[in-house]
């Protein structure tokens, strides 16, 4: 075999992958075909946010509870502050006692104007509802 033919044969063999130098048990590798498949995946996350609906009132609410207690008017309206524990609420009721319906709540530090006292422990607010004097103070809580 002449030198030119040998070089051509060697080049062809290298390109075909049939010559393995210094490798025991070397086999001719067949060309493999590589296929890449792409799948698009979409993840949807749904977050439910609780909503609070606040009822808007124009003017003071009307307290139509039948009065069957005695009230003592204060000399002048007094501003007091709610002193419940943080995270707690003071119930506002339509009568001077826990047996009356709750009509709202006040939070710590919120101010309320009172105009009368009933049963010596319930303040009547300027809009006609009642809060317990136990949870009111003349000073704003820290």
Backbone bond lengths (Angstrom), bond angles and torsions (degrees), N, CA, C in turn:
res aa  C-N    CA-C-N  psi(-1)  N-CA   C-N-CA  omega(-1)  CA-C   N-CA-C  phi
1 X - - - 1.432 - - 1.505 107.13 -
2 X 1.282 115.85 133.68 1.458 116.90 -178.07 1.519 109.59 -84.03
3 X 1.291 114.17 168.31 1.457 121.99 -172.89 1.536 111.42 -63.61
4 X 1.316 118.31 -38.01 1.460 121.86 -177.20 1.527 109.99 -68.79
5 X 1.332 115.56 -41.58 1.456 119.36 179.28 1.532 110.67 -67.20
6 X 1.322 116.51 -39.53 1.456 120.40 179.86 1.521 110.38 -62.27
7 X 1.330 117.03 -44.41 1.456 121.51 -179.89 1.521 110.28 -63.17
8 X 1.285 118.24 -42.09 1.461 122.27 179.44 1.521 110.14 -65.35
9 X 1.349 115.96 -42.67 1.460 119.95 -179.93 1.534 110.68 -66.56
10 X 1.330 114.94 -39.56 1.459 119.39 178.49 1.525 110.34 -63.61
11 X 1.302 117.98 -45.01 1.463 122.62 179.63 1.523 110.38 -61.85
12 X 1.313 117.05 -42.26 1.462 121.64 179.79 1.524 110.43 -65.75
13 X 1.335 115.86 -41.32 1.468 120.09 -179.58 1.523 110.41 -66.14
14 X 1.316 118.17 -39.91 1.455 121.30 178.39 1.523 110.74 -64.23
15 X 1.317 115.30 -41.27 1.453 119.33 179.78 1.528 110.79 -67.27
16 X 1.313 117.14 -33.39 1.458 121.09 -179.55 1.518 111.16 -82.71
17 X 1.322 118.34 -13.12 1.455 122.58 177.40 1.507 113.78 78.73
18 X 1.310 118.55 28.06 1.468 120.52 -177.94 1.510 112.85 -96.74
19 X 1.274 120.94 -8.99 1.451 122.24 -179.74 1.516 109.08 -106.82
20 X 1.299 115.66 125.13 1.446 122.30 176.71 1.511 106.08 -122.61
21 X 1.265 117.87 119.61 1.448 120.89 -177.13 1.521 108.42 -97.75
22 X 1.341 115.72 123.68 1.454 122.18 175.41 1.511 114.47 71.77
23 X 1.322 119.67 15.33 1.455 122.11 179.55 1.511 108.51 -113.55
24 X 1.347 117.26 124.33 1.462 121.68 179.89 1.521 108.21 -80.66
25 X 1.303 115.65 136.07 1.455 121.05 177.17 1.499 113.04 71.17
26 X 1.295 116.23 29.41 1.450 120.98 -179.29 1.513 109.72 -71.78
27 X 1.312 117.08 134.05 1.453 121.69 179.51 1.506 108.87 -117.32
28 X 1.289 113.36 157.30 1.457 118.74 175.16 1.524 107.23 -71.73
29 X 1.298 115.97 126.45 1.459 120.04 179.06 1.501 109.63 -90.33
30 X 1.262 114.38 129.15 1.456 119.94 176.50 1.529 107.50 -80.11
31 X 1.307 115.26 142.54 1.460 117.00 177.48 1.539 109.67 -62.82
32 X 1.311 114.71 138.82 1.468 118.95 178.85 1.518 109.31 -111.13
33 X 1.301 113.08 152.61 1.461 118.78 179.83 1.531 106.77 -106.12
34 X 1.321 116.50 131.10 1.453 121.45 -179.93 1.515 108.57 -106.56
35 X 1.315 114.36 127.21 1.461 119.88 178.70 1.517 107.57 -118.45
36 X 1.312 115.59 130.13 1.460 120.73 177.11 1.513 108.03 -111.64
37 X 1.336 115.15 125.39 1.450 119.99 179.86 1.520 107.48 -116.04
38 X 1.300 116.80 131.40 1.460 121.74 -178.56 1.525 108.64 -112.80
39 X 1.316 114.57 128.97 1.463 120.01 176.26 1.509 107.35 -116.37
40 X 1.302 116.06 129.22 1.458 120.25 179.55 1.519 107.94 -92.19
41 X 1.333 116.21 129.18 1.452 121.46 -178.83 1.523 108.49 -120.79
42 X 1.322 115.72 133.73 1.458 121.13 179.64 1.525 108.30 -116.88
43 X 1.322 115.60 131.31 1.462 121.11 177.31 1.516 108.24 -111.41
44 X 1.309 115.75 129.01 1.454 120.91 179.02 1.517 108.37 -113.02
45 X 1.326 116.71 127.26 1.455 121.91 177.70 1.514 108.16 -112.64
46 X 1.322 116.01 126.91 1.452 121.18 179.61 1.519 108.33 -109.84
47 X 1.304 116.53 124.86 1.460 121.71 178.05 1.513 108.44 -113.47
48 X 1.325 115.42 125.70 1.451 119.91 178.00 1.519 108.12 -97.12
49 X 1.304 116.06 120.80 1.461 121.73 179.88 1.521 107.75 -105.02
50 X 1.345 116.19 121.46 1.458 117.12 178.48 1.522 110.67 -65.54
51 X 1.296 115.77 140.89 1.455 119.50 -179.66 1.520 109.87 -112.91
52 X 1.284 115.69 149.39 1.450 121.90 176.90 1.517 107.79 -117.75
53 X 1.285 115.57 126.75 1.455 119.82 178.25 1.514 107.87 -103.60
54 X 1.294 116.41 122.38 1.456 121.76 177.69 1.519 108.60 -101.67
55 X 1.300 115.62 130.24 1.456 120.21 177.96 1.519 108.24 -83.34
56 X 1.300 116.15 129.61 1.460 120.66 -179.62 1.524 108.66 -94.62
57 X 1.307 115.37 131.26 1.454 121.25 177.89 1.519 108.67 -113.48
58 X 1.322 115.48 144.34 1.462 118.40 174.32 1.522 106.66 -109.73
59 X 1.302 114.24 105.18 1.461 119.30 -177.75 1.511 110.50 92.46
60 X 1.309 116.70 173.44 1.463 119.86 -177.52 1.528 111.81 -68.91
61 X 1.343 115.29 148.92 1.461 120.01 175.79 1.523 108.21 -73.05
62 X 1.306 115.96 152.87 1.453 121.17 -179.18 1.527 108.91 -94.01
63 X 1.320 116.53 129.15 1.451 121.65 175.70 1.526 107.09 -100.10
64 X 1.340 115.67 108.65 1.458 119.64 -177.05 1.534 112.32 -103.61
65 X 1.339 116.28 22.12 1.463 121.24 177.87 1.527 109.47 -71.62
66 X 1.335 115.22 137.09 1.462 120.04 178.84 1.530 109.08 -67.43
67 X 1.323 116.65 128.39 1.464 122.01 -177.96 1.526 109.40 -82.90
68 X 1.338 116.07 119.47 1.462 121.01 176.55 1.537 109.82 -132.68
69 X 1.309 116.42 33.92 1.465 123.03 178.28 1.520 109.16 -138.08
70 X 1.302 115.69 170.21 1.460 120.60 -179.96 1.522 109.06 -105.24
71 X 1.324 115.44 136.48 1.469 121.33 178.91 1.517 109.34 -117.08
72 X 1.321 115.48 145.47 1.459 120.72 174.00 1.528 106.98 -113.95
73 X 1.344 115.95 116.57 1.470 119.86 179.46 1.506 110.08 -68.40
74 X 1.348 115.35 141.16 1.462 120.54 174.17 1.526 108.25 -77.41
75 X 1.326 117.13 155.52 1.471 120.31 178.95 1.523 111.22 -59.64
76 X 1.321 115.46 -37.80 1.469 120.65 176.18 1.528 108.11 -150.16
77 X 1.340 117.83 154.13 1.474 119.64 178.41 1.537 110.36 -55.97
78 X 1.321 115.73 144.35 1.455 121.49 -177.16 1.535 108.55 -125.53
79 X 1.338 116.37 136.16 1.456 120.63 176.04 1.519 108.87 -95.07
80 X 1.336 116.13 124.97 1.462 122.80 178.73 1.522 109.06 -123.41
81 X 1.339 116.12 164.49 1.465 121.38 -177.08 1.521 110.53 -122.38
82 X 1.320 115.60 142.66 1.462 121.89 -179.15 1.527 109.24 -75.45
83 X 1.346 116.44 129.85 1.468 121.01 -177.34 1.534 112.24 -121.21
84 X 1.325 117.03 37.02 1.462 119.75 175.88 1.531 109.23 -71.35
85 X 1.326 117.16 163.44 1.462 122.90 177.08 1.527 108.96 -62.16
86 X 1.335 116.05 147.91 1.469 119.63 178.68 1.525 109.58 -55.01
87 X 1.314 115.33 135.54 1.463 121.10 -179.34 1.524 113.42 87.91
88 X 1.313 117.53 -8.24 1.470 121.90 179.01 1.532 109.29 -100.43
89 X 1.322 116.01 169.17 1.451 121.72 -179.16 1.525 109.66 -131.91
90 X 1.319 115.62 151.85 1.462 121.68 174.44 1.520 107.24 -100.09
91 X 1.332 116.08 124.39 1.461 120.35 -179.97 1.524 110.63 -75.02
92 X 1.314 114.97 138.77 1.467 122.44 173.75 1.526 104.83 -105.80
93 X 1.313 116.93 129.51 1.467 120.69 -174.04 1.531 111.18 -122.48
94 X 1.340 115.56 160.83 1.468 118.74 -178.89 1.530 112.32 -88.89
95 X 1.324 118.05 8.23 1.456 123.35 175.06 1.524 109.43 -156.64
96 X 1.331 117.45 166.03 1.465 121.22 -176.17 1.532 113.17 -82.70
97 X 1.332 116.61 74.12 1.461 121.06 177.99 1.517 110.63 168.74
98 X 1.327 115.96 159.98 1.470 120.41 -178.37 1.521 112.67 -73.86
99 X 1.324 117.75 -10.82 1.468 119.79 177.75 1.529 111.91 -80.77
100 X 1.327 116.88 -12.23 1.470 120.44 177.68 1.524 109.92 -83.91
101 X 1.329 114.33 154.07 1.470 120.18 -178.11 1.521 111.95 -61.74
102 X 1.326 114.18 143.28 1.469 121.35 174.22 1.524 107.21 -81.65
103 X 1.327 116.91 129.05 1.467 121.07 -178.78 1.525 112.35 -112.31
104 X 1.335 116.50 -7.50 1.457 120.33 179.99 1.513 110.68 177.34
105 X 1.326 115.30 -176.96 1.463 121.34 178.18 1.518 109.83 -139.75
106 X 1.321 114.99 155.84 1.463 121.74 174.84 1.522 107.83 -122.57
107 X 1.324 117.52 149.01 1.458 121.55 -178.88 1.524 110.95 -102.98
108 X 1.319 115.41 165.56 1.465 122.76 -179.56 1.534 110.21 -53.63
109 X 1.318 116.39 130.56 1.459 121.86 177.50 1.519 114.88 85.90
110 X 1.317 117.04 -10.56 1.462 119.90 -179.60 1.529 109.01 -70.19
111 X 1.325 116.46 142.75 1.471 119.96 -179.48 1.519 110.16 -93.64
112 X 1.323 114.33 151.22 1.459 121.26 177.79 1.533 107.25 -142.55
113 X 1.326 115.63 138.50 1.467 120.75 178.55 1.520 108.02 -97.85
114 X 1.342 115.80 124.48 1.467 120.78 -179.04 1.527 109.40 -111.97
115 X 1.358 114.99 148.73 1.469 119.83 -174.91 1.526 113.11 -126.79
116 X 1.351 117.42 -12.70 1.461 120.32 -178.79 1.524 109.81 -156.33
117 X 1.345 115.33 167.73 1.464 122.27 176.51 1.522 107.74 -125.42
118 X 1.341 115.40 135.61 1.467 120.57 176.80 1.519 108.45 -124.01
119 X 1.314 117.03 142.88 1.462 123.24 179.66 1.529 112.01 53.22
120 X 1.303 118.44 22.13 1.467 126.47 178.48 1.526 115.73 60.62
121 X 1.323 118.94 2.91 1.474 119.74 178.71 1.529 113.24 -136.53
122 X 1.301 118.00 -0.60 1.462 121.36 -179.57 1.523 109.46 -120.64
123 X 1.344 114.82 123.38 1.465 119.41 176.27 1.520 109.13 -88.98
124 X 1.334 114.46 137.86 1.466 120.30 173.63 1.519 107.34 -92.08
125 X 1.328 116.61 128.75 1.465 121.31 -179.89 1.526 110.04 -79.56
126 X 1.314 116.01 166.97 1.466 120.15 -178.74 1.531 112.57 -65.12
127 X 1.329 118.41 -16.01 1.462 120.15 178.01 1.535 112.40 -102.52
128 X 1.360 117.38 10.40 1.453 120.83 171.17 1.520 116.58 94.59
129 X 1.324 118.84 10.56 1.454 121.57 178.78 1.521 109.84 -108.06
130 X 1.329 116.89 176.00 1.461 120.34 -172.50 1.522 112.91 -127.28
131 X 1.346 114.68 144.25 1.468 122.48 175.62 1.522 107.93 -135.56
132 X 1.333 115.33 148.95 1.465 120.04 -179.04 1.523 110.73 -73.41
133 X 1.352 116.31 136.60 1.464 119.54 179.52 1.536 111.80 -70.43
134 X 1.328 118.20 -16.32 1.465 122.75 179.76 1.527 111.56 -59.19
135 X 1.319 117.34 -30.50 1.463 122.09 -173.97 1.529 113.39 -109.85
136 X 1.322 116.55 22.78 1.464 121.14 179.88 1.524 109.41 -123.74
137 X 1.335 115.48 149.44 1.464 121.28 179.64 1.526 109.00 -146.33
138 X 1.323 115.65 159.13 1.454 119.48 176.24 1.531 111.13 -81.32
139 X 1.341 117.30 -10.54 1.465 122.27 -179.74 1.517 111.07 -110.14
140 X 1.328 115.66 142.69 1.467 121.46 176.25 1.530 107.91 -70.00
141 X 1.354 118.19 128.99 1.464 119.39 -179.90 1.528 111.63 -70.83
142 X 1.343 115.30 153.89 1.483 120.65 178.87 1.488 110.65 -67.96
